[in-house]
Structures are given as structure tokens and as C-alpha cells.
Amino acid sequence: MTAEQLLTSDLPLLRPVDTVKCALDLMEEYKVAHLPLVIEDQFKGLVNEGDLLECDESDILSEIKTSPFSVDPNLHIYEVVAQMARTEVDVLPVVHRGIFMGCIDRGAVMSFLAHAAGWGAEGSTIVLEIPPSKFSLTEISRLVEENGAQISNFTSTHEDSGDMLVTFKLNTVDIAAILETFKRFDYKITTFFDAPEVENELRNKFDQFMRYLEQ
């Protein structure tokens, strides 16, 4: 899935002749901190609420500093998410050879993660802490599938300790046997979520076990 497939037409465009007050009012109305500045179909930059607050309300946008942040329409959605995180914007313009095509807002990204990427589907989430040398997605998938379940989504991050924090969504909420399997194979289970039928009992046992290890 690419940036072009996440475009929204719900957000207003700013023009160079608009005043700072006009831009701030639009940002307040649409609950965003950024809006694109466009002349006809040419992208001229992204206007930041923080910059506007340092200006007089009567100033016009052609005199205001803008940011060049934008993405190509063929950029993969995961890189779009990364760009939003790196630039700390809540609206990301999609631009092709200087031509403004539309915007992606956080709502579109959240909708993608919840539906197309599977994070919003019913099922439990398990978080493992794994040394990089031990990490094998093939083995993790095998252990899950041997218990009659499947991984519907997966992410990983690196901790300050050097270990990997591996988070994966399952297609089931019955995870008792899966947790036991991971413990049997010496995986460190950091936490788990959305297992209503077994969560209280398992979480109490899990917390007791973790306290025992920390003694």
C-alpha cells in the first residue's frame, strides 16, 4: 500500500493571501497543527501552528516560514508512518514533481493500522524481549502455529539494553498454550493483552513468576 492510497480530501488548503488568523482558525476547526500552502496545484510548503503563534494575526502567509516536508505518492505506507514520526507532523502532504496531490493525516494512518494492517482485528497481542542473536521470526511463527494460531501482524524495536522488543498480534484470544510454549522455549514474555477468557488467571501467575525471577 502506498501514500497515494491514503489521501484525504477532508482538509482545507491554505493560500499565500490568507492571514495568520484564518490559518489558525482552520487548524482549530479541523484539530490539526499543520496545513499545506498551495498555489493552484503547486505545493509551497507545510504551515506549522507553532510558527503562526509567533506572528501577528493580520500577517499573510506569503510572509510566513514554511517547511518542505512532503512524501512521494509511491512511498510505502510504513515509510509514511516513519516520516510522520521523524518530522513530528500530523498532516503530511503528498507531492509529485512539485504538484500537490493531497494530504495524509493521522486518522488515515490509524485507520490503515487498525484495518488493513490487522492491528484492529480481534485477537491477543504478545510482547517478547529477545536478544538479537536469538531472534527468529520463523521459529516464533512455528511455535504459534503449532498451537493452532497465526500471527496477523508483527513489529520490533530495539531496547537500550540491546535486546529486541518483539510485538505480534494473533488471530485468537486463547493464548494460554502459546504462552506456555514460549516459556518452555525460554522466551522472555514482557506482557500480553486482550485475552479476556484467561487474562486474569494468566496475568496473576505471570506477575508472580516475574517477581520470583527478580528476587
N, C-alpha and C positions, 0 to 999 in steps of 0.2 A: 504494500500500500504506500502511495506517495503523497507528498504535500498537496498536490493538485486535487486529490480526492477528499481532502478535509476542509476545503474552502467554505467560508461562511459569507453570506451577503447581508447579514443582520447588522453589521457595524457601520456607522457613518464614516464618511471620508472628510478630512479637513482640507481647506483651500488656503492658499497663501494670504488671501484677503480677509480671512476670518480673524476675529480678535481672540486674545487670550481668554477672555471671559466666555466666549462662545465655545471654545475648545474644552475649557474646564466644565462647563455646564453639560456638554455632551458626554464627557468622561464620567461625570457623576450620574447622569441618566442611564448610561449603559454599564456602569460599575466596572470600568476598566481604567488602567493608569497609562495606557498608550493608545494612540490612534495614528493612522498613516496620513501623511501630507501628500496630496496628489494634484497634479495639474493635467487636466484632461485624462489621459491614460498613463502619464509619466509619474513614476514614483520618485518623490523628492526627499523622503526621509520619514523616520518614525518620531512622533512628538511625545515627549515624556512629561507626565503630570508634574514631577518634581521640578523640572526646568521651568514650567509655566508658573509655578507658585512663586518663583523668584522675580517674576516680571509684573509690570503694571497690567491691569485687566484690559486697558484700552490698546495695548500694543498689538500689532498684527503679526501673524505667524510667519510672514516672509522675513521678519527680523529676528526670529527665534532659532536657536540652535536645534538641530535635529540629529538623530542617529541613523546610520546607514543600514541597520540590521534588516536583513531580509533573507529569504531562502528561495532556492530554485524549485520550480513545480515538480521536478523529477526526484527531489530528495526523499529518501525513505522516511517513513513516519517515525522510526526510532531515532533517527538523527534530528528530526524536527523537535522531538521531546528534549534531546540533549541540547540543542541550540537554545530552546526556551529556558532551560535550566542555567546554561552558561551565561546568557545575556540578561537573565532575570527580567524578562518581559512577559506580559500577559496577552499580548497581541503580536503575532509575527506575520509581517507582510510576505506574500508570495509574488516574486518578481521574475520575469523572463526577459533578458536583454533590455532592462530598463522599463519594461511595460508592466504596470501594476495589474495583477490578475485577481487579487482578493486577499483575504486575511485568514489566519488560523488563530482561534482563541483557545483559552484553556478548556472551555466547555467542550469544544470539538475533540481535543486531545483526551479529556476524561471519558467522553463517550466512546472513543475508539478503544481505550484501555479496558473499559468495562464490558464492551460487547465484542468487537472484532478480535481483540487480543485475549479475551477469555477471562479477564480478572473479575468481571462482574457475574460470572456464571456460578451456579450453586456448587459448592464443594469446599473442602477444607484446605487450609494453607499451612505448610510446614516450613520452618526455618532451621537450617543446619549450619553449624560452624565447622569448616573443613580446612585443614592445611592444603595449600595449593598442590603439594606433591601427591595427596591422596584423592584429589578431586577427579571424578569420572562420571560424566552425565550418563554414559552408557550403563554403568553399574547402578546408579541411583534409579534410572528408569526401569532396569531389570528388577530391582528389589520391589519397586512399586507395582509393576505389572505381575509379579509373582503372587501378589495379594489381591489380584483381580481389579486393580485400578489403573488409571493412566494419568500422566502429567499433562495438564491442559495449558500451563504457562510456566515460565521459568525466568528468574533474573538472578544476578550475582553481583556482589560488591566486595571490595577489599577493606578489611578492618585495619586499624592502626597496628594491631598485633602481627599483621601479615597474613592472617587467616582469611579465608573467603567466607562471606555470609551468603548462603545459597537459599533462595526463597522460591518455592514452587507451589502452584495451585493444582489440586487434584479434582477429579471428576466425581468424587464421593465424599460423604461426611463420616463414613465409617472407617476411622483411621487407627483403631486400636491395634490391629495386627501389623499395620505398616510401621507404627511407632516402635512396636516390639522388635520388628525385623531390623530397623535401623540401630536400635540399641544393641542387638545381638551382633551386628557387624561393626560395633564400636564407633558409630557416628554420634557426634555431639548434637543433640536436639536443643536448639536455643529456645524455641517456643512453637506454638501451633495455635490455629484459630478456626472458628466455625465448624466445630464438631459437637453439635448440641446433644446428641444421644449419649456420648461418652465423656464429654469435656470435663465435667465436674470431678468425676472419679479419676480420670486420667491426669488432670491437672494437679490434683492433690498428691497423687502418687509421684508425679513428675517433679513437683516442687520439693517434696520430701527427699527424693533421690538426689536432686541438685544440692540441697542443703547438706546432705550427708557427704557429698563429694567435696564440698567447700570446707569441711571441718579439718 
